[in-house]
Amino acid sequence: MSTSLELLPAVRSDLPDLVPRMQAAFAIAVVENAGEDLREPIPSDSEVWESFDDPDSHVLHVMADGRKVGAAVVGIHTETPHNSLDLFFIDPEFHGRGYGRRAWQAVEERYPLTRVWETMTPHFETRNIHFYVNVCGFRIVEFFHPGHPDPHQPARASHLEPSSSEPEELDLMFRFEKTRQPDS
């Protein structure tokens, strides 16, 4: 593939454009799984902005031949070699061209001191599960569900009665890790 691909840091004025693009990319699997249009975008505006505003976050445009084709939000924790891929997408019109694989390789090259990468995806997002495990080399290390909730997410009042605004399926998440060996 001769297309050049690079990661460029986003500036604050770029971020409002990223939110709907990210939500459009994430909506595809949700709509396919639910069989209906979303009532609210996923992730929510507040979740995306919370990620953008995290002091450890680095927001990066994925650029192919000078054109924005996606973005990544990574959490870089300088006190440890354990970092996170918080949000990652390739715009739907660019799927299937290898940009995701190449963008992930570029993220790893950009942060060579990272020894463990972590990310999460919903249980129904089989395309992401394939991508992280088979393409990027992550392994599934944990499955969150109502009986084993994510300790970083707010607890429900009752796990037996999920609220109508927050379907139980949103609690079904895989956590992945990728351990990298130190460069010799």
C-alpha positions as CSV (number, residue, x, y, z in Angstrom):
1,M,0.0,0.0,0.0
2,S,1.6,3.3,-1.1
3,T,-0.7,5.6,0.9
4,S,1.3,7.6,3.5
5,L,-0.2,7.4,7.0
6,E,0.7,9.5,10.0
7,L,-0.6,10.6,13.3
8,L,-0.9,14.3,14.0
9,P,-1.9,15.8,17.4
10,A,-5.3,17.4,17.4
11,V,-5.7,21.0,18.6
12,R,-8.6,22.1,20.7
13,S,-10.4,23.7,17.8
14,D,-10.3,20.3,15.9
15,L,-12.2,18.5,18.6
16,P,-15.8,19.5,17.9
17,D,-15.4,18.0,14.4
18,L,-14.2,14.7,15.9
19,V,-17.2,14.1,18.1
20,P,-19.8,13.4,15.4
21,R,-17.3,11.5,13.2
22,M,-16.4,9.2,16.2
23,Q,-20.1,8.7,17.1
24,A,-21.0,7.9,13.4
25,A,-18.2,5.2,13.3
26,F,-19.3,3.7,16.7
27,A,-23.0,3.8,15.7
28,I,-22.6,1.3,12.9
29,A,-22.2,-1.7,15.2
30,V,-24.7,-0.5,17.7
31,V,-27.4,-0.1,15.0
32,E,-26.5,-3.4,13.4
33,N,-26.7,-5.1,16.8
34,A,-29.9,-3.4,18.0
35,G,-31.6,-3.3,14.6
36,E,-32.8,0.2,15.1
37,D,-31.5,3.8,15.1
38,L,-29.9,5.2,18.3
39,R,-31.9,7.5,20.5
40,E,-28.6,9.0,21.8
41,P,-25.1,9.0,20.3
42,I,-22.6,6.4,21.6
43,P,-20.3,7.4,23.1
44,S,-22.2,10.4,24.5
45,D,-20.9,13.9,23.9
46,S,-20.0,14.1,27.6
47,E,-18.1,10.8,27.5
48,V,-16.1,11.9,24.5
49,W,-15.3,15.4,26.0
50,E,-14.3,13.8,29.3
51,S,-11.8,11.7,27.4
52,F,-10.5,14.7,25.4
53,D,-10.2,16.7,28.6
54,D,-8.4,14.1,30.6
55,P,-4.9,15.5,31.4
56,D,-3.3,12.2,30.3
57,S,-5.1,12.1,27.0
58,H,-3.4,12.6,23.7
59,V,-5.8,13.1,20.8
60,L,-4.4,12.1,17.5
61,H,-5.7,12.5,13.9
62,V,-5.1,9.5,11.7
63,M,-4.0,11.1,8.4
64,A,-3.7,9.3,5.0
65,D,-2.1,11.3,2.2
66,G,-2.9,14.4,4.2
67,R,-6.6,13.6,4.7
68,K,-8.2,12.9,8.0
69,V,-9.5,9.3,8.0
70,G,-9.9,8.6,11.7
71,A,-8.6,9.4,15.2
72,A,-7.2,7.9,18.4
73,V,-7.4,9.1,21.9
74,V,-4.7,7.4,24.0
75,G,-4.1,7.8,27.8
76,I,-0.4,8.2,28.4
77,H,0.5,7.7,32.0
78,T,4.1,8.9,32.3
79,E,4.5,7.5,35.8
80,T,4.0,3.9,34.5
81,P,4.6,2.0,31.3
82,H,0.9,1.0,31.3
83,N,-1.2,3.1,28.8
84,S,-4.6,2.9,27.3
85,L,-6.3,3.2,23.9
86,D,-9.4,5.0,25.1
87,L,-11.1,5.8,21.8
88,F,-10.2,4.8,18.3
89,F,-12.0,5.0,15.0
90,I,-11.6,5.0,11.3
91,D,-14.3,6.9,9.4
92,P,-16.6,4.3,7.8
93,E,-15.9,5.3,4.2
94,F,-12.3,4.3,4.8
95,H,-12.9,0.9,6.4
96,G,-11.2,-2.1,4.8
97,R,-8.1,-0.3,3.5
98,G,-5.7,-1.3,6.3
99,Y,-5.8,2.2,7.9
100,G,-6.7,0.8,11.3
101,R,-3.9,-1.7,11.4
102,R,-1.4,0.9,10.2
103,A,-2.7,3.6,12.6
104,W,-2.3,1.2,15.6
105,Q,1.3,0.4,14.5
106,A,1.9,4.1,14.4
107,V,0.5,4.6,17.9
108,E,2.8,1.9,19.2
109,E,5.8,3.4,17.4
110,R,4.9,6.9,18.8
111,Y,4.9,5.6,22.4
112,P,7.8,3.1,22.5
113,L,8.1,3.1,26.3
114,T,4.7,1.6,26.7
115,R,4.9,-2.0,28.0
116,V,1.2,-2.7,28.4
117,W,-1.6,-1.3,26.3
118,E,-5.2,-1.6,27.5
119,T,-8.5,-1.1,25.7
120,M,-12.2,-2.2,25.9
121,T,-15.0,-2.9,23.5
122,P,-18.6,-4.0,23.8
123,H,-19.3,-7.7,23.6
124,F,-21.3,-7.4,20.3
125,E,-18.6,-5.5,18.5
126,T,-17.1,-8.5,16.7
127,R,-15.3,-6.4,14.2
128,N,-13.4,-4.7,17.0
129,I,-12.8,-8.0,18.8
130,H,-11.3,-9.4,15.6
131,F,-9.2,-6.3,15.1
132,Y,-7.7,-6.1,18.5
133,V,-7.1,-9.8,18.9
134,N,-6.2,-11.0,15.4
135,V,-4.7,-7.9,13.8
136,C,-3.1,-6.0,16.7
137,G,-2.1,-8.8,19.0
138,F,-4.2,-7.9,22.1
139,R,-5.6,-10.6,24.3
140,I,-8.9,-10.7,26.2
141,V,-8.2,-10.5,29.9
142,E,-11.5,-9.7,31.4
143,F,-15.3,-9.7,30.6
144,F,-17.5,-7.2,32.4
145,H,-21.1,-8.1,33.0
146,P,-23.7,-7.4,35.7
147,G,-22.2,-10.1,37.9
148,H,-18.7,-8.8,37.4
149,P,-19.1,-5.0,36.8
150,D,-16.3,-2.7,35.6
151,P,-14.9,-1.2,38.8
152,H,-14.2,2.1,37.0
153,Q,-17.8,2.6,35.9
154,P,-20.5,4.0,38.2
155,A,-22.4,1.2,40.0
156,R,-26.1,0.7,39.4
157,A,-28.7,1.0,42.1
158,S,-29.7,-2.6,41.3
159,H,-28.1,-5.0,38.9
160,L,-31.3,-6.9,38.8
161,E,-33.3,-4.0,37.3
162,P,-31.3,-2.2,34.6
163,S,-32.6,1.3,33.9
164,S,-34.5,1.8,30.6
165,S,-32.0,4.5,29.7
166,E,-29.0,2.3,30.2
167,P,-29.6,-1.2,28.7
168,E,-27.9,-4.1,30.4
169,E,-26.0,-4.9,27.2
170,L,-23.9,-1.8,27.7
171,D,-22.5,-3.5,30.8
172,L,-21.2,-6.4,28.6
173,M,-17.6,-5.3,27.8
174,F,-14.4,-7.1,27.0
175,R,-11.1,-5.7,28.4
176,F,-8.0,-6.3,26.3
177,E,-4.3,-6.0,27.0
178,K,-1.3,-6.1,24.8
179,T,2.1,-6.6,26.5
180,R,5.1,-5.4,24.6
181,Q,8.7,-6.5,25.2
182,P,11.3,-3.9,25.8
183,D,13.4,-3.1,22.7
184,S,16.7,-4.9,22.7
